[in-house]
Amino acid sequence: MAKSRLKTDSLAYALCGAAAVVSLVQSGTALPPALLRVAAQADMPQQARGAVQDLAYRSMRMWGRANALVKLLVAKPPSAPVQNLLVSALALLCETDETAPYSAFTVVDQAVTAAQNDAKTTHAKGLINAVLRRFLREREDLLQTVAANPEAHWNYPAWWIREMQAAYPHDWQNILAAGNAAPPLTLRINRRKTTMNDYLESLASAQILARQVGPQAVRLERPIPVHQIPGFEEGWVSVQDAAAQLAASLLDVHEGMRVLDACAAPGGKTGHLLETADLDLLALDSDPERLQRVTQNLVRLQLHADIKTGDAALKDWWDGKPFDRILADVPCTASGIVRRHPDIRWLRRPEDAARLATLSAQILDNLWQMLCPDGKLLMVTCSLWPQESEAQAASFAKRHHAMRLPAPGQLLPTVDATQDHDGLFYALFHKPVA
């Protein structure tokens, strides 16, 4: 997306940006870097970035249905820029009346305006207008027609749906539906600086509706920018999913322990461990750029850890001194956090789970050698595929004769009155004294 003549606070501008982001995702780029790239190319102001991000995420959640509608409504396949603009507009028009952020008339009008702004789409402004208006006239019939296609009905690739049905024959529909919901903004209370009751009172004083969804987890009724969250800059709270907040208590850390947080970036669990106890903690990650996030989070929390770039599957970074506790947040397909990263379902391939499970096994085997006798290793994945979670844990325990301690195992994504969390897996292992 080049610099535009459109007003940066207009829906037309956001539609152009979202279509450009969707195009990059189609070429294999993940949503966050795609957003950064488009924003940089367009010299996009911060306020506009938020609108483009919201629309791009909506488009990826509705990708299967919107694509099916374009195929149904357009006789000849349109060019990629026209296709992506239509998908971005249809993603909004498919929203229910309760969740739609714009009126249908506004979406159609602004989509045509967006088409006029780009030389690659201006020739199709009449087509875009006709397609969107026809959708509004025949909305229910068209949605019913495309719903016969599982990809359009569920907004997931067909292989993903089949794998979910096989793994969770009783829960697959709820799992897929949860992945299509917009994620909540969940905070972790920093118990070094505040309490649950005090912080809930702070939110109430700021007229921010919230409810407790875990021992230290608070879900805001509506997401807001972090700079508007009371006490965020002072380190009272951090943004972290309720399921991810279980890691620190499961690892059972105590004052003075030597702890490794492997695959640590962006540092949510690192900060939580250090909020729990004063530790000699090493935060390790193979990506130096992502490690900068760890540093930033710890500075905000006024906590300290040794931070090192290294491959958890190798030993070249290790000083040879064993760890009392190891947190192994191993690589996976991230199939349990698709509500936060809706592009994952379209970027992943059926063979990725096996490939990443092999890498994770290498990491676990390597880290086990660094754990001291009587130590504990906590394996974490944000995957729902059994070969990355339970099958991986069972195989690891068998290879190393490791004792499994009580842990939640597979947590399915859940949204109800008392719980709201992503899909994560936990397995805790104890290393016997020789």
Secondary structure, 3 states (H helix, E strand, C coil): CCCCCCCCCCHHHHHHHHHHHHHHHHCCCCHHHHHHHHHHHHCCCHHHHHHHHHHHHHHHHCHHHHHHHHHHHCCCCCCHHHHHHHHHHHHHHCCCCCCCCCCHHHHHHHHHHHHHHCCCCHHHHHHHHHHHHHHHHCHHHHHHHHCCCHHHHHCCCHHHHHHHHHHCCCCHHHHHHHHCCCCCEEEEECCCCCCHHHHHHHHHHCCCCEEECCCCEEEECCCCCHHHCCCCCCCCEEECCCCCCHHHHHHCCCCCCEEEEECCCCCHHHHHHHHHCCCEEEEEECCHHHHHHHHHHHHHHCCCCEEEECCCCCCCCCCCCCEEEEEEECCCCCHHHCCCCCCHHHHCCCCHHHHHHHHHHHHHHHHHCCEEEEEEEEEEECCCCHHHCHHHHHHHHHHHCCEEEEEEEECCCEECCCCEECCCEEEEEECCCC
